[in-house]
Amino acid sequence: MAGNIVIKPYPSLVAVTHQMVKAAPSGLTPGSIAEFVGYTNYNTMMSELSRQPGHKLGADMLLPLMDVCECDAPVDFLARERGGIFLRLQQPAASGGELVQSLARTIKEFGEYAASAAERIADGDVDPEEMVKIDRETNDVVEAILSFRKLALATHEAKYGK
């Protein structure tokens, strides 16, 4: 049973979080970040982030650190390591008509793009520039579909509750 499980060596999530804190997109310094997330001692936070002996970053600190840093790098990292992607969904507009029209337009445009890209993929030629475009276009359509789902759920819950 347990003897058959093989765990691959993973890169460090704490190292990704450490980098996020050192170069926070929010522009805050590590000292300010420590204060905002509730550390009474900046050195303790930095010891946890640099994995000093006797110090471990608690999982419950990850979301507050991401909020203060205004950065999703740790969840991007986790998603990538698990074979997925992380997409931040926008809050749907109060009026769903606009979102539904946007979804239809996005899916139509993606279908046209996918059809043209399929020929290049079939020929085994997806250059780096094309891969960037495929990533962007695919993420746009997935985000549109999931935003539509979020709007439908919010509409359902407004009428029927959770």
FENVENVEN-V153274 format. One line per field, one symbol per residue. ss: DSSP state (H for helix, E for strand, L for the rest). phi: phi as a letter, one per 40 degrees, with the letter a starting at -180 (. if undefined). A space follows every 50 residues. Layout:
ss=???
phi=???
//
This chain:
ss=LHHHLLLLLLLLHHHHHHHHHHLLLLLLLHHHHHHHLLLLLHHHHHHHHL LLLLLLLLLLHHHHHHHHHLLLHHHHHHHHHLLLLLLLLLLLLLLHHHHH HHHHHHHHHHHHHHHHHHHHHHLLLLLHHHHHHHHHHHHHHHHHHHHHHH HHHHHHHHHHLL
phi=.ccccbbccccccccccdccccbcdcgccdcccdccchccbdcccccccc fcdgbbccdccccdcccccfabdccccdccccgbbbbcccccccccdccc ccdcccccccdccccccdcccccgbbcdccccccdccccccccccccccc cccccccccbgc
//
